[in-house]
Amino acid sequence: MIRSVTEMSISYRLGNRLDLDEVIDLYRASTLGERRPVDDRDCMVQMIAAANLVVTAWDGDLIVGISRSLTDFCYVAYLADLAVRRSHQRQGIGKELIRRTRAELSPDATLVLLAAPAAAEYYPHVGFTHHPRAWILKAGNAIRDSGATAPALQPGGK
């Protein structure tokens, strides 16, 4: 009997001990593979190993989704990657990965992400708000000396 995706039971796992080839296959099978270094195995190994909060979704033995985050668990978590196989999208898996990621954080922690262009309209529908003051410094871009000095940090990092 052939089951449709909606009839399949999805299980979720916590941890970054994953088979690299399975992860790369997942990234390629989602839209995220177009914007991640899936052909650079060393980089992909580091990306997974250095992430300290990884939640995965499984359809049997097939990895169908991943939430890869870097976090201090109490103040902020950067959701670096959220990927779901195209064949399993629109089933609530991405939302559940976000829920389970958030459940590992302090109730006061903020979840931050940079949306891929194709996913920009998705995040407001699941509860994220737009932040107009995010900044990125891309690889290869130099830090410029503007002549201005940064304000000194106060005790306690404020």
NUMARZA-461071 format. One line per field, with one value per residue (C-alpha): x, y, z negated; residue in one letter; residue number from 1; chain. Coordinates in steps of 0.001 Angstrom, whole numbers, padded with zeros to 6 digits. Last residue first. Layout:
<atoms>
x = [X; ...]
y = [Y; ...]
z = [Z; ...]
rest = [A; ...]
nr = [NUM; ...]
kette = [A; ...]
</atoms>
This chain:
<atoms>
x = [025003; 027607; 027293; 029605; 029062; 030355; 032038; 030300; 031914; 034307; 033656; 036420; 034489; 037128; 035550; 035292; 036094; 033572; 034965; 032351; 029217; 028714; 025024; 022737; 019299; 017539; 014227; 013029; 010009; 007849; 007761; 004462; 004038; 002400; 005038; 007698; 006351; 006427; 010233; 010650; 011726; 014016; 015707; 014802; 017484; 016658; 016231; 014536; 014346; 014859; 012578; 010846; 014321; 015105; 014581; 010870; 011800; 013531; 010554; 008151; 010406; 010645; 006863; 006323; 008647; 006857; 003366; 002513; 003037; 006433; 007129; 008036; 009939; 012121; 012058; 014819; 015224; 018783; 020585; 017983; 019970; 018979; 018891; 018764; 018694; 019689; 023114; 022289; 023349; 020564; 019916; 016257; 016084; 013495; 012787; 015423; 014411; 014540; 010823; 009707; 012096; 012207; 015398; 016140; 019622; 020715; 024446; 025408; 029168; 029013; 026386; 028060; 031510; 030575; 028933; 032144; 034253; 031772; 031893; 029421; 026433; 027718; 024262; 022081; 020660; 020443; 017873; 015106; 014730; 015874; 019438; 019418; 017984; 020605; 023325; 021901; 021718; 025287; 026503; 024962; 023784; 024951; 023614; 020978; 017239; 014910; 011424; 009089; 006764; 003988; 002868; -000757; -000191; 002758; 000529; 000807; 001326; 000000]
y = [046865; 044081; 043646; 046578; 049161; 048633; 051613; 053235; 052450; 054989; 056902; 057290; 055109; 052401; 049785; 046110; 044360; 042416; 039059; 037018; 039089; 041474; 041355; 043840; 043536; 046805; 046338; 043396; 041628; 039668; 035879; 034167; 031262; 033319; 036067; 033415; 032063; 035265; 035472; 031814; 032152; 035062; 033056; 034436; 035571; 034197; 035152; 033244; 035265; 033642; 034509; 031111; 029576; 027501; 023794; 024391; 026974; 024359; 022037; 024729; 025699; 022052; 021774; 024769; 023335; 019973; 021462; 019385; 022120; 020683; 016937; 016325; 019632; 018298; 020596; 023013; 025527; 026727; 029342; 029722; 032118; 031578; 034369; 035027; 031797; 028915; 030437; 029567; 028411; 026742; 024071; 023125; 020113; 018307; 015138; 012720; 009330; 006289; 006428; 009903; 011862; 015447; 016886; 019287; 020734; 023009; 023453; 023918; 023482; 019883; 020571; 023601; 022071; 018943; 021130; 023152; 020042; 018612; 021653; 020710; 021490; 025025; 026450; 028733; 026385; 023595; 025636; 024958; 021443; 018177; 019502; 020305; 016859; 015102; 017055; 015928; 012292; 012432; 013947; 011228; 012946; 013321; 016867; 016330; 016272; 013957; 014300; 011659; 012054; 009521; 009271; 009810; 013397; 012232; 009811; 006120; 003462; 000000]
z = [-028379; -028661; -032446; -033096; -030376; -026885; -025320; -022382; -019051; -017671; -014485; -011921; -009516; -009413; -007233; -008116; -004881; -002827; -001709; -003540; -004016; -006925; -007784; -009474; -011026; -011819; -009988; -012121; -010643; -013065; -013285; -014125; -011685; -008947; -009263; -008511; -005238; -003145; -003225; -002268; 001377; 000498; -002263; -005643; -008069; -011490; -015143; -017984; -021182; -024568; -027508; -027655; -027856; -024814; -024001; -023354; -020725; -018613; -019012; -017871; -014934; -013819; -014212; -011968; -009342; -009496; -009137; -006047; -003467; -002519; -002537; 001114; 001209; -001597; -004620; -005557; -008354; -008647; -010737; -013464; -015631; -019235; -021784; -025524; -027525; -025233; -024336; -020735; -017306; -015358; -012728; -012137; -009860; -007786; -005812; -007110; -005719; -008030; -008840; -007838; -010015; -011250; -012705; -015542; -015924; -018757; -019336; -015711; -015502; -014249; -011575; -010032; -010498; -008530; -005850; -005532; -005113; -002585; -000312; 002428; 000189; -000439; -001214; 000868; 003539; 000977; -000935; 001617; 000262; 001840; 002016; -001707; -002468; -000319; -002123; -005468; -004374; -003052; -006328; -008501; -011647; -015221; -015567; -018225; -018891; -017020; -015578; -014189; -011223; -010771; -007180; -006233; -005040; -002940; -001024; -001748; 000909; 000000]
rest = [K; G; G; P; Q; L; A; P; A; T; A; G; S; D; R; I; A; N; G; A; K; L; I; W; A; R; P; H; H; T; F; G; V; H; P; Y; Y; E; A; A; A; P; A; A; L; L; V; L; T; A; D; P; S; L; E; A; R; T; R; R; I; L; E; K; G; I; G; Q; R; Q; H; S; R; R; V; A; L; D; A; L; Y; A; V; Y; C; F; D; T; L; S; R; S; I; G; V; I; L; D; G; D; W; A; T; V; V; L; N; A; A; A; I; M; Q; V; M; C; D; R; D; D; V; P; R; R; E; G; L; T; S; A; R; Y; L; D; I; V; E; D; L; D; L; R; N; G; L; R; Y; S; I; S; M; E; T; V; S; R; I; M]
nr = [158; 157; 156; 155; 154; 153; 152; 151; 150; 149; 148; 147; 146; 145; 144; 143; 142; 141; 140; 139; 138; 137; 136; 135; 134; 133; 132; 131; 130; 129; 128; 127; 126; 125; 124; 123; 122; 121; 120; 119; 118; 117; 116; 115; 114; 113; 112; 111; 110; 109; 108; 107; 106; 105; 104; 103; 102; 101; 100; 99; 98; 97; 96; 95; 94; 93; 92; 91; 90; 89; 88; 87; 86; 85; 84; 83; 82; 81; 80; 79; 78; 77; 76; 75; 74; 73; 72; 71; 70; 69; 68; 67; 66; 65; 64; 63; 62; 61; 60; 59; 58; 57; 56; 55; 54; 53; 52; 51; 50; 49; 48; 47; 46; 45; 44; 43; 42; 41; 40; 39; 38; 37; 36; 35; 34; 33; 32; 31; 30; 29; 28; 27; 26; 25; 24; 23; 22; 21; 20; 19; 18; 17; 16; 15; 14; 13; 12; 11; 10; 9; 8; 7; 6; 5; 4; 3; 2; 1]
kette = [A; A; A; A; A; A; A; A; A; A; A; A; A; A; A; A; A; A; A; A; A; A; A; A; A; A; A; A; A; A; A; A; A; A; A; A; A; A; A; A; A; A; A; A; A; A; A; A; A; A; A; A; A; A; A; A; A; A; A; A; A; A; A; A; A; A; A; A; A; A; A; A; A; A; A; A; A; A; A; A; A; A; A; A; A; A; A; A; A; A; A; A; A; A; A; A; A; A; A; A; A; A; A; A; A; A; A; A; A; A; A; A; A; A; A; A; A; A; A; A; A; A; A; A; A; A; A; A; A; A; A; A; A; A; A; A; A; A; A; A; A; A; A; A; A; A; A; A; A; A; A; A; A; A; A; A; A; A]
</atoms>
